[in-house]
């Protein structure tokens, strides 16, 4: 049905069987579907299948607070010996050990710069030495601090590394103690063989409604989807309203009169509408997550402003890609903002635990930039050095590139006379 309510004469109807025998009808859908079926698992799953095997230089703090005197015949106390042994181990590069004071380690936990910490307490050497005497009152311990603000998997990997390092240190100390305590009975030797307890504590507390450190990722995903889906809906809606696309709902088909407008002004119209509608969509996302679902969140005004700018940058990017690539623009933007963005975001799997290809993508892929800012606001008191400053900069750069790319391409098409013609029936 046309815009005036009449039914056009389309001539004899072509049979389905005859159409199915046309090779050209099959060619493009088959190739595109096959490529998608191959690329989606390779690109998306390729970043998450083996985080342990891909793990490389995960930042972990090492704190030696031991002030005890060196044992007889040794030049360093046990805390210094353990620290030196851990940092000198170059065979295993899964961790990047950062030797810090206790205050420095806490600051890096609170800013999300480390995934965990191993703390050797004050008096550690004295408490170990006391095991060989009758004055021992407690088993000496080292503390593993976790950082759930860096995600449950990242915190778990750091905890495993630090616990393993502490266990190896305990066994090494046990060999020294067993050799020195030749007159110990069987019970004492059992204690001396593995003398150090490993205590695990949370180094940076999160609220109960933070999704165990995953709420930042899912909130970021909502912002990206709001920008991505919203822009595509706006783009299709504008094309329909201007008469450059059909409007088909169930059995009803309409085609509005074509409005004479060039590509550049069409893109300007779509971006202006994106800026306005994103205000509503982002406000509803914040309302649903924080007010209705009770997600832990502070700095609400800042979170709203950041959310709007982040989702708008995505929306502008989608509009620019659609304007440049036309019908396949939605597929291109899906790969740019979602398929490649998820595994390179570092939000669920640490960037230190993904293949090099995704670490490379993380320098400019939008989702990583947005995720860092959301994480800083939700978990790390909106600290600039927790990733928020870099996120603001990357949002501005991304929006600028999208505007430049989109209007450069539409201006080029307009100058070349590539008009958006109305298709006619065959």
C-alpha positions, 0 to 999 in steps of 0.5 A: 500500500502506498502513502495515499492508501492505494495498491500499486499494480505489481504485475504477475507474482514470481513463484518461490520455487523459481526464485530459489533456483536463482544463484545470485539470490543465494550468493550474498546472504550465504557469504555474509552469514558464513563470514559472521558464523566464522568471525564471531566465535574467532573474535569474541571467544578468542579473547576468553578461552585461555586466560590462564595460558595468556596471563602476562605481568598481572600487577600485584603489590608486594609489601615487606613490613618485616623489621626483625633481625636476620637469623644467625648466619644470614645477612637478611631477615626472612621478609627480605629473603622472601621478597627478593626470591619472589621478585628475582624469579624471572622464569614466571612472568605471570605477575608484575610484582610491585614492591611497595609500602603498606600505604602505597599498596593500599592506595594502588588497591583503592585506585585499581592499579593492582589486582591484589597484594601479598603482605609480609607483616612486621615481626615475621622473622621473630615469629618464625624463629619462635617456632623453634622454641617453647615461647611460640604462641601462634603460627606466623602468617602472610596476608593475601589481599584481593581487589574485587573492584578489578573483577572477580576473575582478575582478583581470583587470578591475583589471589592464586598467584599470591597464595602460591608465592606465599606457599612456596616461601613457607616451604622454603622456610620450613626446610631451613627450620627443619634442618636447624631443629634436629632434636624436634619430635615428629609433631614439631617437624610437621609444623616446621615443614610448612610453618607459615599460614596464608590469610586471605582478606579483601583489600578493597571493599565493595558493596553487596550490590556490586555484582562481585565486581561485575556491575561496572561491566554490565552497566558499561554494556548497557551504555554501549547498547543504548547508544548502538541500538538507539542510533540504529532505531533513529537512523531507520526511523529518519530514513522512513520519515524522509521517504528513503526507506519503506515502513513495513509493520505486519501486512501494512506497507507504506512509503512516504513522499521523499523529502529533498535533503542531501546526505550531510544534512541527513546525518546532521539531523540524525546526530541531533536526534541522537543527542536528544533521545540519548538524554532519555535513554541514559536517564532510564538506564540509571533509573532502572539500575540504581533506583529500581534494582539497587545497584551500588553507586555513588557520585550519581550526578557525575555518573549520569553526565559520564553515562550520557557522554559515553552513550552519545559518543557511541551513538555518534559513532554508529551514525557516522558508520551507517552514513559511510557504509550504508546498508552494511553499516549496522554490521560494521558498527556491531563489530566495532562497538560490540564484537571486538569491544567485549573481549578487549574491554578488560572488564571480565577478563583482565587485559593481562590475560588475553592474547596480544591482539586484544591487548592491542585493540584495548588501546582504542576500542570504545568499550575498554575506554568507557569501562575504565571510567564506569569502574572508577566512578562505581568502585574507586571514588571517581579517582582520575588516576583510576582510569576516569581521566583517560576515559574522558579524554578518549570519549572526546577523541572518539566523538571527534573522530566520529564527527570528522569521519561521518561528515567527511564521507557524506560531504564527499558523497554529496560533492560526487552527486551520489543521491539517495534515489528512491527505488522503483518496482522492477 
